[in-house]
C-alpha cells in the first residue's frame, strides 16, 4: 500500500463549485504540505502544516483553504473553483525529527471548466 | 530562505555522465542540500541529500564545495529513463521557520539514444 494517498486522482468540475482534495498518510509524519504544479512549471507551495494545530500559508494560498483533521489527514479545499486553478496537485509529508526527505502522493489532476 | 538557481534544461546522450549545478549563495549554516527527481505526472522523489563535501549513493553523487554556495548533482552513465526534471532544494529540515521546502522550476534533463 502507498504511504501517501490522494483522492480523487482526477476531477473535472465547473467554475464556482466547491472542491475538496484529500490526502492521507501512513508514515506517521507530523508535517504535511500541499503543492500545485502547472504545465512546464515547478511546484508551488499552497499550504503546509507542522502538526494538527499548526497551519501556515505558502506561496500561493489565495483561493484555497486547508484542514488538518488528524495527524494523518490534510485536506485542501477550493471554495469556489475557477479555471486558473486547473493544475496537478500534490500532497507531501515529512518527519521533523530527522533530515529525511519529503514523500509525495501520486497527485490529483483537477480541471475547472 | 536560501534561493536556488539551476539551468532550465540540459541535454545528454545515453551512457554519458551528467552534472547539474545549483547555486545557493545565501545558504545558511544549518541548511542541507536536497535533490529530487520528477517524472511527468508523478510526484517528486528523493535522490540525494548532503551538507558538505561529497555524498554518494546508488543513484547519484552530490558534490558540495567548502563554501557551500553551490552544489553539483552527478548522474553517472545516464539512460533514457533518467529523462526527468531535477530540483535542488536548500533548507534546514529541523527548522520551524525554514522548512517550507520551496521548489523552483528545476532542470529538465532530456536523454537521447
HADDOCK unambig.tbl for C-alpha pairs under 7 A between the chains (distance, minus, plus):
assign (segid A and resid 41 and name CA) (segid B and resid 105 and name CA) 5.47 0.50 0.50
assign (segid A and resid 42 and name CA) (segid B and resid 103 and name CA) 6.42 0.50 0.50
assign (segid A and resid 42 and name CA) (segid B and resid 104 and name CA) 5.52 0.50 0.50
assign (segid A and resid 42 and name CA) (segid B and resid 105 and name CA) 3.92 0.50 0.50
assign (segid A and resid 42 and name CA) (segid B and resid 106 and name CA) 6.33 0.50 0.50
assign (segid A and resid 43 and name CA) (segid B and resid 103 and name CA) 5.57 0.50 0.50
assign (segid A and resid 43 and name CA) (segid B and resid 104 and name CA) 6.79 0.50 0.50
assign (segid A and resid 44 and name CA) (segid B and resid 103 and name CA) 6.50 0.50 0.50
assign (segid A and resid 45 and name CA) (segid B and resid 102 and name CA) 6.58 0.50 0.50
assign (segid A and resid 90 and name CA) (segid B and resid 43 and name CA) 6.61 0.50 0.50
assign (segid A and resid 96 and name CA) (segid B and resid 93 and name CA) 6.55 0.50 0.50
assign (segid A and resid 96 and name CA) (segid B and resid 94 and name CA) 5.52 0.50 0.50
assign (segid A and resid 97 and name CA) (segid B and resid 94 and name CA) 6.82 0.50 0.50
assign (segid A and resid 98 and name CA) (segid B and resid 94 and name CA) 6.90 0.50 0.50
assign (segid A and resid 99 and name CA) (segid B and resid 93 and name CA) 5.31 0.50 0.50
assign (segid A and resid 99 and name CA) (segid B and resid 94 and name CA) 6.81 0.50 0.50
assign (segid A and resid 101 and name CA) (segid B and resid 46 and name CA) 6.41 0.50 0.50
assign (segid A and resid 103 and name CA) (segid B and resid 45 and name CA) 6.93 0.50 0.50
assign (segid A and resid 104 and name CA) (segid B and resid 43 and name CA) 5.33 0.50 0.50
assign (segid A and resid 104 and name CA) (segid B and resid 44 and name CA) 6.43 0.50 0.50
assign (segid A and resid 105 and name CA) (segid B and resid 43 and name CA) 6.17 0.50 0.50
assign (segid A and resid 106 and name CA) (segid B and resid 42 and name CA) 5.77 0.50 0.50
assign (segid A and resid 106 and name CA) (segid B and resid 43 and name CA) 5.70 0.50 0.50
assign (segid A and resid 107 and name CA) (segid B and resid 42 and name CA) 6.62 0.50 0.50
assign (segid A and resid 107 and name CA) (segid B and resid 43 and name CA) 6.44 0.50 0.50
